[in-house]
Amino acid sequence: MRRGLPYFLLFSIYAIINTYLPIMLRTVGFSAAEIGLLLGIIEVTGVIIPFFISLQLDKTGRYGFTMSILGLDIALLLLPLLAFHSFLITAICLGIFAAGFKGLVPVLDGFTAKELGPHNTQYGKIRSLGSIGFVCTGLFLQLSPLISGKNPASIIISVSAEALLFAAALFWVPGLRKQTGTAHGTGSSIPANETETALSAAAPDRPSADAAPHRDVNPETAAFFHHARQFFTAFPRPFWEALLLIFLAFLGLVPCQRFFSLYVEEYLKSGASAGLWALSAMAEIPVMLFSGTLIKRFGKERLLALCLLSIAVRNLCYIAVPGITGAVAGQLLHSLSFGLFHPLSVLLCASHSNGKTATAMTFYTAVNGIAYVIGSMAGGYIIDYVGYPALFISFGLFPVAGIVLYALLMRRPGY
């Protein structure tokens, strides 16, 4: 319960932002293409900033301090939008806001995965409290007239209040306040002496005093490329293959994760977006609770293929099934396309991280972010110039490509 409380509060914020940010931006006068660009800016920040955070966390393990700062960032950076609505100011505020909004998930996931261990399947149960928070907030948004996408002030103030509660709740999480030493003291699976040996091996060879200097290569440049190569080769090949499949899955999720509220408001002509978001979160909870059992029973790779298939079918439902029925069917498929897909992906990345859990989680979030940068920016233009059916059909092709790639990988000898 105490480990799940930050997830409950953080995904309550996600419920507000996912449901009403696009509608709020539409209310203040932005086009779908401009909204896509603004959402893309959020994702760009979400790709870049977590890398710098994770590199420090793998060294220092100061998860509690880092999450407190990011929580305050969320609480403060939307407040200027109460007074200013220009594209430039909105872009700057959302970009800085995204450092906390997007940066918190990999940090919190990294801390949880490190505390539980890379092969512990309890993550889904802890993360399910985030889904419960999303459901409770979504139902409140649907039933209460107090918060609405047509009232930007109500959105901004609600997000700020939730973020302050999140920062306060961190003091109650077991083990979090101990995460202030080096990474060796935070559950790293590599003993200190082995880490020192590994670092020594990773360091570029220093020439002896008698050796003649190499005048053709700048030593600093050579050292930079050596460390960059060591950084990327620190993860095994299955890690990168899993990330590619995860990337294609996230591209398929762009329409229902970034443009769903606009689709409900403008294509279906319905005001039920908050309730439908809550329905999707309710659908994912039982699957997340039993995700560990499912993963043990069927295996990570088979379930990843199932998740890719569910994403493709989900996109088809929104267009092929008429009216609100298609939206309900698509949201129910959130159970597999996210409720199972997310804990499965976290476990896949953590199990191939070689002890660099925070960095692995940041790669996972970066893949998420890159997919959403591309999808958000392209999706807005597709809506403006072609329409919502083309949006869902075009992005539904990416998980299909993932299924084909999965089949090819599984045919490889010894895979």
Secondary structure as UniProt FT lines:
FT   TURN            2..4
FT   HELIX           5..27
FT   TURN            28..29
FT   HELIX           32..60
FT   HELIX           63..77
FT   HELIX           79..82
FT   HELIX           87..116
FT   TURN            118..119
FT   TURN            121..122
FT   HELIX           123..143
FT   TURN            149..150
FT   HELIX           152..169
FT   HELIX           170..172
FT   TURN            174..180
FT   HELIX           183..185
FT   TURN            186..187
FT   HELIX           192..202
FT   TURN            209..210
FT   HELIX           219..232
FT   TURN            233..234
FT   HELIX           237..258
FT   HELIX           260..262
FT   HELIX           263..267
FT   HELIX           273..289
FT   HELIX           291..298
FT   HELIX           300..320
FT   HELIX           323..332
FT   HELIX           335..340
FT   HELIX           341..351
FT   TURN            354..355
FT   HELIX           357..385
FT   HELIX           388..410
FT   TURN            413..414
//
